[in-house]
Amino acid sequence: MKRNLQSVATFAPNSPFSENQLRWMIFNASTNGLREANALVRVRRRVYIDVDAFDVWIESQNAQAAA
């Protein structure tokens, strides 16, 4: 199983979100559904974003807002 993992600092420049916005989302992952989407991987103190799972989570957020 190969996952597309990126650090927050690497992911931020290629996304519409700033690094601070991403860190806020990660901080609130247990309440915003990001943890349940399995979009985060924690290795010791580092947090990596699973790019594919994050994209699915963003699309689900967009679908909820449209409903």
C-alpha positions in Angstrom: 0.0 0.0 0.0 1.5 3.3 -1.1 0.2 6.5 0.3 0.9 10.0 -1.0 2.1 11.6 2.2 3.4 15.2 2.5 4.4 17.3 5.5 2.3 20.4 6.2 5.1 22.7 5.0 5.4 20.8 1.7 1.6 20.5 1.2 0.7 24.1 1.9 2.3 25.8 -1.2 0.5 23.5 -3.5 -2.9 23.9 -1.9 -5.4 26.8 -1.5 -4.7 26.8 2.2 -2.0 28.5 4.1 0.2 26.5 6.5 -1.5 28.1 9.5 -5.0 27.2 8.1 -3.8 23.6 7.7 -2.4 23.5 11.2 -5.7 24.8 12.5 -7.6 22.0 10.7 -5.2 19.5 12.1 -5.6 20.9 15.6 -9.3 20.4 15.3 -9.2 17.1 13.4 -11.2 15.3 16.0 -14.2 17.6 15.6 -14.1 18.5 11.9 -13.9 14.9 10.6 -10.4 15.0 9.3 -9.3 12.3 11.7 -12.2 10.0 10.6 -11.2 10.6 7.0 -7.8 9.1 7.7 -6.2 12.1 6.1 -3.5 12.5 8.8 -0.6 10.3 9.7 1.3 11.0 12.9 4.9 9.8 13.3 6.1 10.9 16.7 5.7 14.7 16.7 5.4 15.0 12.9 2.1 15.2 11.1 1.8 14.1 7.5 -1.2 14.7 5.2 -2.4 11.9 3.0 -3.1 14.0 -0.1 -5.7 11.7 -1.6 -7.7 11.3 1.6 -7.5 15.0 2.2 -8.9 15.7 -1.2 -11.8 13.3 -0.5 -12.4 15.0 2.8 -12.5 18.5 1.1 -15.0 17.2 -1.4 -17.2 15.8 1.4 -17.1 19.2 3.1 -18.1 20.9 -0.1 -21.0 18.4 -0.5 -22.2 19.1 3.0 -22.1 22.8 2.5 -24.1 22.5 -0.7 -26.8 20.4 0.9 
